[in-house]
Amino acid sequence: MARPTVSEPRETTTSIRMSAAEKAALEERVKTLGYKTISDYLRALARADIQSATPKAQVKRIPRPLTEYHRTALGSMWNGDSLDWMERREPNSVNLIMTSPPFGLVRKKSYGNEDAHAYCDWFRPFAEGFRKILRDDGSLVIDIGGAWKPGTPTRSLYHFELLIMLCEEYGFHLALEHYWWNPAKLPTPAEWVNVRRVRPKDAVNCVWWLSKTPFPKASNRRVLAPYSESMKSLIKNGYQAKTRPSGHVISEKFGKDNGGSVPPNLLAIANTESTGAYQEYCRDKGLDIHPARFPAALPEYFIRMTTDPGDFVLDPFGGSCVTGAVAEALGRRWACVEMNAAYLEGAMSRFQGTQDCLSAGKPSSYVIHTPCAAAVDEREVPLVADGGAARSQQRDHSSSGDQAGPRVKRVSTKVVKTNTADRAVA
């Protein structure tokens, strides 16, 4: 039977020298992918490479309506798309962008999160806008949670890909990564933590602190935590200056009272509030409560450390306007932009009357128990040999994230205390 005609006749040939093992491996790969021949496979690779290297025609974006929803003495809430807000904003005019964008979750949430695999492409217009409006000495802070791959106890890399994209393609610098630890977070994902027991609970969000230059303005003296009891004792009784075995030189200045300790980049902030002015306001008016509010202590930390009173703070994914409420309380100018007007209606509660949403003078401490401090007989708690690939009734002996398994003997645990403010007003 004659070969069917094609628009581009395949008249040119090329040869590739390879070993017998390489050819066998290639043939197996071609078969696995569903191609009939090695030629079909190589042509598909070539087409994909050419297509990816060809610049795509940019579709002109159609602006959406943008309206001012509410104004205070220092700031304003806007209903609309933050891309349109940034288009109107003067370049180099924002000191801090503090936000928590929709996460790249696999399972859709009510607030419209983006699919993990397309997250970077979705974020690019925002990155361009951030780059335009942020001052050279300003900061961009992004709170972003991780995602699990569907059906497996493995993680998506979308939030790391976002970080790399922002730095390598848009010229941002990573000032310092932070990790927001929510001490009260439930043991999730339940399937892998409580049922199949093959992962610890996921209780940390990544918080990327980025800047346009390597030297954004900042001071850690603005965000001090209370001293631990041991440090208070050291300050009171003195400390002998010496070199530690690690080689670190501890000088006489180590015992100086600076009013508090420099916090670590692990931010221990519980997000536990289920009742409060915001929630009660929403319930009374029959409004949807925003499902992904961060606690006020999170934006407070970065607003204090990277901005001065009178500076401008933007939250382009405003939600219930936690960032705006904190900025208002700290004397910063601000704007929150949110597409869902219902969330802004609930946010109005944050600007009615006097609300104390700041952390100063209200320290809280959390305890991190040392893992492996609970004695377990390993002979009676076998490893999950298949890594959790299949469910087993034997594994379903507990649905509590705090139980370690059968025959567990509780012993005293070494603890690490972290001091921070538990302000879950968000």
C-alpha positions as a printed Julia matrix, in Angstrom:
426×3 Matrix{Float64}:
   0.0    0.0    0.0
   1.33   3.42  -0.96
   2.54   5.77   1.79
   0.0    8.59   2.36
   1.06  12.01   1.09
   2.06  14.65   3.59
   2.46  18.43   3.31
   6.18  18.15   4.12
   7.61  14.99   2.44
  10.12  13.11   4.61
  12.93  12.97   2.08
  15.84  13.73   4.38
  17.45  11.11   6.58
  20.08  11.18   9.31
  21.9    8.49  11.2
  22.64   8.3   14.91
  25.41   6.15  16.27
  24.58   4.45  19.6
  25.39   1.3   21.47
  23.15  -1.75  21.39
  22.14  -1.08  25.02
  21.26   2.53  24.23
  19.16   1.46  21.24
  17.34  -1.19  23.27
  16.6    1.34  26.01
  15.37   3.87  23.44
  13.12   1.31  21.77
  11.63   0.38  25.14
  11.02   4.05  25.91
   9.36   4.59  22.51
   7.09   1.64  23.12
   6.18   2.83  26.62
   5.21   6.28  25.3
   3.02   4.83  22.55
   5.09   5.76  19.5
   5.32   3.32  16.59
   8.95   3.99  15.69
  12.03   5.76  16.97
  11.62   8.23  14.08
   8.14   9.21  15.31
   9.51   9.72  18.81
  12.44  11.88  17.67
  10.2   13.99  15.42
   7.84  14.58  18.38
  10.78  15.67  20.55
  11.97  18.06  17.85
   8.52  19.6   17.39
   8.13  20.09  21.14
  11.54  21.75  21.39
  10.86  24.09  18.48
   7.45  24.99  19.86
   8.84  25.79  23.31
  11.54  27.99  21.77
   9.07  29.94  19.62
   7.92  33.18  21.29
   4.2   33.1   21.98
   2.09  36.01  20.88
   0.95  37.89  23.96
  -2.77  38.38  24.28
  -3.61  41.9   25.33
  -5.22  41.88  28.73
  -8.64  43.5   29.07
  -8.84  45.68  32.2
 -11.58  44.91  34.71
 -13.66  47.38  36.71
 -11.77  48.63  39.77
 -13.64  50.5   42.49
 -12.66  51.88  45.86
 -14.68  49.95  48.43
 -13.7   51.71  51.66
 -11.27  54.4   52.77
  -9.71  55.1   56.16
  -7.36  57.79  57.4
  -4.36  55.88  56.05
  -5.52  53.41  53.46
  -8.18  51.96  51.22
  -9.78  48.68  50.19
 -10.33  48.09  46.48
 -12.67  45.69  44.73
 -11.17  44.41  41.52
  -8.03  42.88  40.04
  -4.72  43.96  41.57
  -3.16  43.89  38.08
  -5.37  46.86  37.2
  -4.51  48.58  40.5
  -0.77  48.16  39.86
  -1.17  49.42  36.29
  -2.41  52.75  37.7
   0.21  52.95  40.45
   3.34  55.07  40.06
   6.54  53.04  39.6
   8.83  52.65  42.61
   6.17  53.84  45.05
   5.45  50.85  47.32
   7.67  50.0   50.29
   6.29  46.56  51.1
   4.13  44.03  49.28
   2.84  41.66  51.95
   0.53  38.97  50.67
  -0.68  35.41  50.65
  -1.75  34.56  47.09
  -4.05  31.65  46.29
  -1.97  28.53  46.76
  -1.31  26.06  43.95
  -3.46  23.36  45.47
  -4.64  20.29  43.63
  -8.09  20.32  45.23
 -10.02  23.48  44.44
 -10.9   25.85  47.27
 -13.72  28.38  47.41
 -11.33  31.34  47.1
 -10.09  30.25  43.67
  -6.64  28.73  44.04
  -4.59  28.02  40.93
  -3.55  24.55  39.73
  -0.02  23.74  40.84
   1.35  22.87  37.38
   0.27  26.22  35.88
   1.06  28.36  38.91
   4.19  30.1   37.66
   2.58  31.1   34.37
  -0.44  32.47  36.26
   1.87  34.44  38.59
   4.02  36.09  35.89
   1.84  39.2   35.35
   1.84  39.82  39.1
   5.62  39.45  39.23
   5.94  42.1   36.51
   3.61  44.41  38.41
   5.46  43.87  41.69
   8.76  44.64  40.01
   7.37  47.87  38.6
   5.78  49.39  41.7
   8.22  48.23  44.41
  10.89  50.66  45.57
  14.53  49.67  45.25
  14.84  49.45  49.04
  11.45  47.74  49.4
  10.47  44.17  50.19
   8.17  41.56  48.66
   6.88  38.98  51.16
   4.89  35.97  49.93
   3.27  33.5   52.32
   2.73  30.33  50.34
   1.71  26.83  51.41
   2.8   23.6   49.81
   0.75  21.06  47.87
   0.65  17.28  47.69
   0.66  15.4   44.42
  -2.67  13.64  43.81
  -2.86  10.16  45.26
   0.72  10.0   46.55
   2.52  11.1   49.74
   4.9   13.29  47.73
   5.1   17.04  47.39
   4.68  19.44  44.51
   7.62  21.76  43.89
   5.47  24.64  42.62
   6.33  27.06  45.46
  10.06  26.44  44.99
   9.68  26.87  41.23
   7.95  30.19  41.94
  10.86  31.34  44.1
  13.41  30.39  41.45
  11.35  32.09  38.74
  11.1   35.34  40.72
  14.85  35.41  41.32
  16.2   34.15  38.0
  13.68  35.67  35.59
  12.56  38.84  37.37
  15.74  39.77  39.21
  14.46  39.54  42.78
  16.87  38.63  45.57
  16.03  36.18  48.34
  16.64  38.23  51.49
  15.78  35.26  53.73
  13.32  32.41  53.62
  11.0   32.19  56.64
   8.84  29.33  57.83
   5.52  30.03  59.5
   4.83  27.23  61.95
   1.22  26.98  63.1
   1.42  25.1   66.44
  -2.33  24.44  66.37
  -2.54  23.07  62.83
  -4.44  19.79  62.53
  -2.53  16.67  61.48
  -2.78  16.84  57.72
  -2.85  15.35  55.18
  -4.99  12.88  57.14
  -4.61  10.08  54.61
  -0.83   9.96  54.99
  -0.56  11.11  58.62
  -3.45   9.41  60.43
  -4.54   6.55  58.19
  -1.47   5.13  56.47
   1.0    6.66  58.99
   3.82   7.29  56.53
   4.32  11.07  56.95
   4.5   13.58  59.82
   1.92  16.34  59.76
   2.45  19.31  57.49
   2.38  22.35  59.8
   4.67  24.87  58.07
   4.14  27.44  55.32
   7.06  28.88  53.38
   7.33  32.66  53.51
   9.61  34.11  50.83
  11.14  37.49  51.77
  12.38  39.0   48.5
  13.79  42.35  47.44
  14.75  44.24  44.27
  18.31  44.8   45.54
  20.49  42.83  47.97
  20.03  45.6   50.55
  16.36  46.33  51.36
  15.9   48.57  54.37
  15.25  46.52  57.5
  16.06  46.22  61.2
  15.67  43.15  63.38
  15.64  45.44  66.44
  11.99  46.17  65.53
  10.86  42.55  66.01
  12.53  41.39  69.22
  11.16  38.43  71.16
  11.25  38.13  74.98
  14.39  36.61  76.44
  14.31  32.99  77.57
  14.76  32.27  81.27
  18.29  31.0   80.63
  19.23  34.21  78.81
  17.78  36.3   81.61
  19.93  34.34  84.06
  23.01  34.82  81.88
  22.44  38.6   81.71
  21.94  38.74  85.47
  24.89  36.56  86.49
  27.31  37.37  83.71
  29.04  35.23  81.08
  32.67  34.29  80.61
  33.82  35.25  77.15
  35.39  32.29  75.36
  35.63  30.36  72.12
  33.2   27.49  71.78
  34.27  24.06  70.44
  32.5   24.97  67.18
  34.93  27.86  66.74
  32.37  30.62  67.43
  33.83  33.4   69.56
  31.45  34.54  72.31
  32.52  38.02  73.36
  31.73  39.97  76.52
  28.95  41.76  74.59
  26.98  38.5   74.5
  25.65  39.18  77.97
  24.38  42.68  77.15
  20.67  43.35  77.68
  19.31  44.55  74.33
  15.68  44.46  75.42
  14.92  41.12  73.79
  16.29  38.38  71.55
  16.56  38.37  67.78
  13.87  35.96  66.56
  14.69  33.06  64.26
  13.25  32.67  60.79
  10.87  30.05  62.2
   7.78  32.12  63.02
   5.71  30.28  65.63
   2.25  31.84  65.35
  -0.88  29.87  66.16
  -3.85  30.47  63.87
  -6.64  29.29  66.14
  -9.26  32.01  66.31
 -12.76  30.71  65.64
 -14.58  33.54  67.4
 -13.79  37.22  67.29
 -14.98  40.55  65.95
 -14.44  39.54  62.32
 -16.15  36.14  62.59
 -19.07  37.48  64.62
 -19.57  40.32  62.15
 -19.69  37.86  59.24
 -22.06  35.5   61.04
 -24.41  38.3   62.06
 -24.64  39.53  58.47
 -24.7   36.09  56.84
 -21.37  36.69  55.05
 -18.85  34.1   53.96
 -15.88  33.93  56.33
 -12.65  33.92  54.34
 -11.23  30.39  54.66
  -7.54  31.26  54.33
  -6.85  34.17  56.68
  -3.35  34.5   58.08
  -2.89  35.73  61.68
  -2.2   39.41  62.23
   1.19  38.67  63.8
   2.53  37.51  60.42
   2.15  40.81  58.52
   2.99  42.72  61.72
   6.42  41.07  61.83
   7.35  42.13  58.27
   5.69  45.55  58.43
   7.63  46.42  61.57
  10.95  45.05  60.27
  10.91  46.5   56.74
   8.87  49.75  56.82
   8.67  53.05  58.68
   5.53  54.93  59.74
   4.15  56.66  56.67
   5.52  54.04  54.25
   3.16  52.31  51.82
   2.1   48.67  52.22
   0.16  46.72  49.56
  -1.68  43.42  49.77
  -2.65  42.5   46.18
  -4.67  39.46  47.35
  -6.37  41.28  50.19
  -8.93  38.71  51.33
 -10.39  39.96  54.6
  -7.8   42.75  54.75
  -5.7   41.59  57.7
  -2.65  43.34  56.22
  -4.55  46.61  55.93
  -5.8   46.46  59.52
  -2.28  45.87  60.86
  -0.8   48.58  58.64
  -3.45  51.03  59.85
  -2.67  50.2   63.5
   1.06  50.72  62.87
   0.64  54.07  61.11
   1.5   52.93  57.59
  -0.34  53.93  54.44
  -1.84  50.91  52.75
  -4.07  49.36  50.1
  -5.74  45.95  49.9
  -7.12  44.73  46.57
  -9.63  41.88  46.51
 -11.78  40.55  43.65
 -14.49  39.08  45.89
 -16.65  41.95  47.21
 -18.2   39.66  49.84
 -14.83  39.26  51.54
 -14.42  43.04  51.61
 -17.84  43.41  53.2
 -16.66  41.18  56.04
 -13.37  43.08  56.23
 -15.29  46.23  57.18
 -15.43  44.84  60.73
 -11.69  45.38  61.08
 -12.12  49.15  60.86
 -15.08  49.64  63.19
 -14.3   50.88  66.67
 -11.03  50.23  68.45
  -9.5   46.84  67.72
  -6.17  45.83  69.18
  -4.6   43.56  66.56
  -0.95  44.08  67.5
   1.38  41.74  69.36
   3.49  44.11  71.47
   3.17  43.37  75.17
   1.24  40.14  74.55
   3.88  37.43  74.31
   2.99  33.77  74.06
   5.27  30.78  74.09
   4.92  27.43  72.36
   6.62  24.16  73.12
   8.27  21.97  70.5
   8.55  18.44  71.85
  11.63  16.55  70.76
  10.68  13.78  68.3
  11.58  10.22  69.3
  11.29  11.17  73.0
   8.33   8.82  73.45
   9.64   5.29  73.94
   8.38   2.88  71.27
   9.18  -0.83  70.86
  10.24  -0.91  67.2
   9.66  -4.66  67.08
   5.94  -4.05  67.53
   5.73  -1.03  65.22
   7.02  -2.29  61.86
   7.75   0.05  59.0
   5.11   0.39  56.31
   6.99  -1.73  53.8
   5.11  -0.49  50.72
   5.39   3.15  51.82
   1.62   3.51  52.14
   0.83   2.44  48.57
  -2.08   0.33  49.8
  -4.37   0.73  52.78
  -4.32  -1.85  55.55
  -6.65  -2.34  58.49
  -3.6   -3.07  60.57
  -2.39   0.48  59.97
  -5.7    2.07  60.9
  -5.15   1.5   64.63
  -5.37   5.23  65.37
  -6.91   8.32  63.86
  -5.22  10.75  66.22
  -2.2   12.69  65.1
  -0.78  12.68  68.64
  -0.73   8.89  69.1
   2.46   7.1   68.2
   1.1    3.54  67.93
   0.61   0.52  70.16
   2.41   0.05  73.46
   3.77   3.58  73.71
   5.35   4.54  77.0
   5.3    8.27  77.73
   8.58   9.66  79.01
   9.76  13.11  79.92
  10.61  15.16  76.87
  13.17  17.79  76.22
  11.43  20.94  74.98
  12.41  24.02  73.08
  10.41  27.11  73.93
   9.8   29.72  71.32
   8.47  33.13  72.2
   6.18  34.91  69.85
   2.82  36.56  69.78
  -0.3   34.48  69.34
  -2.45  36.96  67.48
  -4.93  35.08  65.34
  -7.15  38.07  64.68
  -6.81  37.43  60.97
